[in-house]
Amino acid sequence: MKQLHIVGAGGFGRECHAWASQHPDCGKAWVLAGFLDDNPEALRPFGDFAPVRPLAGHRPKADDLYLCGLGMPALKEKLIAPLVAAGARFLTFVHPRAHLGARVTIGRGSVVCPGAVLSADITLGEFVLVNLNSTIGHDATLGDWTSLSAQCDVTGHVRIADRVFLGSRATIIPEKTVGSRSIVGAGAVVVTHVPAGVTVVGIPARVL
Ligand SMILES: CC(C)(COP(=O)(O)OP(=O)(O)OC[C@H]1O[C@@H](n2cnc3c(N)ncnc32)[C@H](O)[C@@H]1OP(=O)(O)O)[C@@H](O)C(=O)NCCC(=O)NCCS
């Protein structure tokens, strides 16, 4: 049986452990092996409910599978890219209570959480996160390492580049673009194109 390791034993990693335990493949295609995290105490306040093994020096084996339990784009890339280079095989994880429409392409290592809705003709890159109850409309694209927090509203024809972070309840109106490595604050409503490398907040969203 394949052993599924969750990378990151923080808050989102613990959520991923719960979501993975609810997946129909759990106990059939793979079993939950625990977490990879360099803080051995990470689960102490939570009753040490699963093993925490060090990430530093970890070497993937043939029976190992991995799930990205990290939310922030820069941290994801920093910790996950070396594992991928070492041969780690990452699950592309779609929770059974997420809803996928038609012609939705989801890149390797991406995580789609409960309640997320991805309608039609959508492309997600690699290691993208779509958190709880976020919706993605037709013809939208999201680049590698990008993360949507809970309840985001990405509407039709929106193009979000790589390594972008959307805070909770961020909204992007149709056909707008968000540039590489930008951050959209919680609750922001994006009504104009967002350049690369900026933080925008508010309604309408303005560069901070
Ligand atoms: C946008 C964000 C990244 C900015 O963080 P920051 O750079 O540390 O900014 P600060 O907290 O120093 O705030 C700077 C200013 O922006 C304002 N601001 C910050 N976030 C804002 C938001 N989401 N909407 C409106 N204004 C915001 C602050 O009030 C402050 O205003 P001031 O200068 O007039 O006092 C952050 O506030 C945010 O919204 N993060 C998203 C968090 C989230 O949703 N996480 C998901 C769950 S894990």
PDBQT file of the ligand as one rigid body, heavy atoms in Angstrom, charges set to zero:
ROOT
HETATM    1  C1  LIG A 301      -3.456  42.300   2.319  1.00  0.00    +0.000 C 
HETATM    2  C2  LIG A 301      -2.611  41.770   3.436  1.00  0.00    +0.000 C 
HETATM    3  C3  LIG A 301      -1.693  40.627   2.903  1.00  0.00    +0.000 C 
HETATM    4  C4  LIG A 301      -1.739  42.933   3.901  1.00  0.00    +0.000 C 
HETATM    5  O1  LIG A 301      -0.932  42.539   4.945  1.00  0.00    +0.000 OA
HETATM    6  P1  LIG A 301       0.205  43.559   5.449  1.00  0.00    +0.000 P 
HETATM    7  O2  LIG A 301       1.138  43.859   4.314  1.00  0.00    +0.000 OA
HETATM    8  O3  LIG A 301       0.786  42.951   6.684  1.00  0.00    +0.000 OA
HETATM    9  O4  LIG A 301      -0.581  44.887   5.730  1.00  0.00    +0.000 OA
HETATM   10  P2  LIG A 301      -0.936  45.592   7.127  1.00  0.00    +0.000 P 
HETATM   11  O5  LIG A 301      -1.687  44.672   8.026  1.00  0.00    +0.000 OA
HETATM   12  O6  LIG A 301       0.331  46.244   7.642  1.00  0.00    +0.000 OA
HETATM   13  O7  LIG A 301      -1.940  46.722   6.666  1.00  0.00    +0.000 OA
HETATM   14  C5  LIG A 301      -1.534  47.814   5.860  1.00  0.00    +0.000 C 
HETATM   15  C6  LIG A 301      -2.737  48.689   5.596  1.00  0.00    +0.000 C 
HETATM   16  O8  LIG A 301      -3.637  47.986   4.734  1.00  0.00    +0.000 OA
HETATM   17  C7  LIG A 301      -4.916  47.832   5.353  1.00  0.00    +0.000 C 
HETATM   18  N1  LIG A 301      -5.383  46.488   5.018  1.00  0.00    +0.000 N 
HETATM   19  C8  LIG A 301      -4.739  45.325   5.237  1.00  0.00    +0.000 A 
HETATM   20  N2  LIG A 301      -5.442  44.295   4.769  1.00  0.00    +0.000 NA
HETATM   21  C9  LIG A 301      -6.549  44.817   4.248  1.00  0.00    +0.000 A 
HETATM   22  C10 LIG A 301      -7.675  44.226   3.604  1.00  0.00    +0.000 A 
HETATM   23  N3  LIG A 301      -7.754  42.904   3.408  1.00  0.00    +0.000 N 
HETATM   24  N4  LIG A 301      -8.657  45.039   3.168  1.00  0.00    +0.000 NA
HETATM   25  C11 LIG A 301      -8.576  46.389   3.358  1.00  0.00    +0.000 A 
HETATM   26  N5  LIG A 301      -7.536  46.990   3.953  1.00  0.00    +0.000 NA
HETATM   27  C12 LIG A 301      -6.526  46.217   4.398  1.00  0.00    +0.000 A 
HETATM   28  C13 LIG A 301      -4.632  47.999   6.843  1.00  0.00    +0.000 C 
HETATM   29  O9  LIG A 301      -5.784  48.440   7.528  1.00  0.00    +0.000 OA
HETATM   30  C14 LIG A 301      -3.546  49.039   6.824  1.00  0.00    +0.000 C 
HETATM   31  O10 LIG A 301      -4.128  50.296   6.596  1.00  0.00    +0.000 OA
HETATM   32  P3  LIG A 301      -3.471  51.659   7.201  1.00  0.00    +0.000 P 
HETATM   33  O11 LIG A 301      -2.105  51.754   6.592  1.00  0.00    +0.000 OA
HETATM   34  O12 LIG A 301      -4.410  52.724   6.753  1.00  0.00    +0.000 OA
HETATM   35  O13 LIG A 301      -3.418  51.434   8.666  1.00  0.00    +0.000 OA
HETATM   36  C15 LIG A 301      -3.434  41.176   4.593  1.00  0.00    +0.000 C 
HETATM   37  O14 LIG A 301      -4.009  42.162   5.402  1.00  0.00    +0.000 OA
HETATM   38  C16 LIG A 301      -4.546  40.252   4.098  1.00  0.00    +0.000 C 
HETATM   39  O15 LIG A 301      -5.663  40.649   3.752  1.00  0.00    +0.000 OA
HETATM   40  N6  LIG A 301      -4.215  38.934   4.095  1.00  0.00    +0.000 N 
HETATM   41  C17 LIG A 301      -5.123  37.889   3.718  1.00  0.00    +0.000 C 
HETATM   42  C18 LIG A 301      -5.290  36.953   4.916  1.00  0.00    +0.000 C 
HETATM   43  C19 LIG A 301      -6.193  35.813   4.575  1.00  0.00    +0.000 C 
HETATM   44  O16 LIG A 301      -7.286  35.971   4.047  1.00  0.00    +0.000 OA
HETATM   45  N7  LIG A 301      -5.736  34.608   4.855  1.00  0.00    +0.000 N 
HETATM   46  C20 LIG A 301      -6.489  33.427   4.503  1.00  0.00    +0.000 C 
HETATM   47  C21 LIG A 301      -6.628  32.523   5.634  1.00  0.00    +0.000 C 
HETATM   48  S1  LIG A 301      -5.161  31.641   5.927  1.00  0.00    +0.000 SA
ENDROOT
TORSDOF 0
